[in-house]
């Protein structure tokens, strides 16, 4: 059973990082693993409700972005907040999961907020992080009361570019959500980010998602707020992170 568990984790994380074709190749070599432990993105649509600041929070699988989300050039979709001062949340997600781009499946976790935030969700993990942020700034100016950067899995890529060129000081809070750190350069970058910003960075993770146990351990030791996903589910780290975000802003 332990061997089967590791195979299933391999299949899940490789699909998240490199796409469905790699998963199919892995299944050819190793079999399909434990079907019962597949990620939430492959499950029957479900709705989970909670409350924060007196408002309902809904997590629900969706096949498209909500109508309120409008194209922001080729970068992704932007939802105007209720007020110019509404917090800004910039979301960079990972690779395709179950045939859905992160520009769709990240709304599983953010669609329930309506216009509570000035919300940007990138089309995929290949967007120009800095270019997208410049387009966002042209929309919101300097009005948002808080600026939040949210990086999930392969979103490490546009996030790294943005943070290198703009700096962590631009944001009030940075969420690292099971980001991939499978090479030395990426691991070192996010490890240093956490060490230099222990109160600003929050880390939500699994045992395998970072693909770098040393970096995962270092970040979790450095930051004030962190949480290991209780089911060790890559996708469900978003539920933990969004719950925290909704309490923060």
LINKA-V259522 format. One line per field, one symbol per residue. psi: psi as a letter, one per 30 degrees, with the letter a starting at -180 (. if undefined). A space follows every 10 residues. Layout:
BEGIN
psi=???
END
This chain:
BEGIN
psi=eeeeeeeeee eeeeeeefle eeeeeeeeef afajffgllf fflkklkkka kkhgkkkkjk klflllffjk kibgeakkkk lelffkkkjj kjaalkkhgk lffeffffff fffbheljkk jleafgljee eeeeeeefef bgekfkkkkj jkcffedeee eeeefekfff kfkkkjjhkk hgleeeeeef eeeeefhffe kkkkllffef hieeeeeeef feleklkkkf ghkeeffeee eeeeeffe.
END
